[in-house]
Amino acid sequence: MITRGVIALGTPALQRTLEKVAAYDAFDPGNDPYGEHDFGAIEVVGRRLFFKIDTYDLTLTAQSENPADPAVTTRVLTVMLAEEY
C-alpha cells in the first residue's frame, strides 16, 4: 500500500522510496525493540517517510495466528509520509 501523500511526490520519488525500503537495514534496539523488522523511517526528497509491515490471515480480516507461516499469513507493506501516520 502506498499512501496518496507518497504518490503525490511523483514517480522518481516513489521509485527511490521503494529502493530505500528494500535496502533498509538500520534496525537496532532503539527502533526495533522486539526484533521484528516491521517498521522503519527513511528520507526521500527531503521528506520523512515511514514503512510498516502488518501480518494478516489469508482473508485480510484479522491478524495472522502464526505470522511466520506463509501458508496462513498475508503480509501487507504500507509506505506513508510521516505526517500521515
C-alpha positions as CSV (number, residue, x, y, z in Angstrom):
1,M,0.0,0.0,0.0
2,I,1.3,3.4,-0.9
3,T,-0.5,6.5,0.5
4,R,-1.7,9.4,-1.6
5,G,0.9,11.6,0.0
6,V,3.8,9.4,-1.2
7,I,2.2,9.1,-4.7
8,A,2.0,12.9,-4.8
9,L,5.8,13.1,-4.5
10,G,6.0,11.8,-8.1
11,T,7.2,8.7,-9.9
12,P,11.0,9.3,-9.4
13,A,10.5,9.8,-5.7
14,L,8.3,6.7,-5.5
15,Q,10.9,4.6,-7.2
16,R,13.6,5.9,-4.8
17,T,11.3,5.2,-1.9
18,L,10.8,1.6,-2.8
19,E,14.6,1.2,-3.4
20,K,15.3,2.6,0.1
21,V,12.7,0.4,1.7
22,A,14.1,-2.7,0.0
23,A,17.6,-1.8,1.1
24,Y,16.7,-0.7,4.7
25,D,18.9,-2.3,7.3
26,A,19.1,0.3,10.1
27,F,17.2,-1.8,12.6
28,D,18.5,-1.5,16.2
29,P,17.2,-2.0,19.7
30,G,16.0,1.7,19.8
31,N,13.8,1.5,16.7
32,D,13.1,-2.3,16.7
33,P,12.8,-3.3,20.3
34,Y,11.1,-6.7,19.5
35,G,13.4,-7.6,16.6
36,E,10.5,-7.9,14.2
37,H,12.0,-5.6,11.5
38,D,8.5,-4.5,10.7
39,F,8.8,-0.7,10.8
40,G,11.3,1.8,9.5
41,A,11.9,5.5,8.7
42,I,13.6,6.8,5.6
43,E,14.1,10.2,4.0
44,V,13.4,10.8,0.3
45,V,13.4,14.2,-1.5
46,G,13.8,15.9,1.9
47,R,10.7,14.2,3.3
48,R,10.5,11.8,6.2
49,L,8.6,8.6,5.3
50,F,7.6,5.6,7.4
51,F,7.1,2.0,6.3
52,K,5.4,-0.8,8.2
53,I,4.6,-4.4,7.6
54,D,1.4,-5.9,9.0
55,T,0.6,-9.6,9.1
56,Y,-3.0,-10.8,8.4
57,D,-4.8,-14.0,8.0
58,L,-5.5,-15.1,4.4
59,T,-8.9,-13.3,4.4
60,L,-7.3,-10.0,5.4
61,T,-9.8,-9.7,8.2
62,A,-7.7,-10.4,11.3
63,Q,-4.1,-10.7,12.5
64,S,-2.4,-13.9,11.4
65,E,-2.3,-16.6,14.1
66,N,1.2,-17.5,13.0
67,P,3.0,-14.7,11.2
68,A,6.0,-16.9,10.5
69,D,3.9,-19.3,8.4
70,P,3.3,-18.1,4.9
71,A,0.6,-20.7,4.4
72,V,-1.7,-18.8,6.8
73,T,-0.3,-15.3,6.5
74,T,-0.6,-12.3,4.1
75,R,2.0,-9.6,4.7
76,V,1.0,-6.0,3.8
77,L,3.6,-3.3,3.4
78,T,2.4,0.3,3.8
79,V,4.6,3.3,2.9
80,M,3.5,6.7,4.1
81,L,4.6,10.2,4.8
82,A,5.5,10.6,8.5
83,E,2.6,13.1,8.9
84,E,0.2,10.5,7.5
85,Y,0.9,8.1,10.4
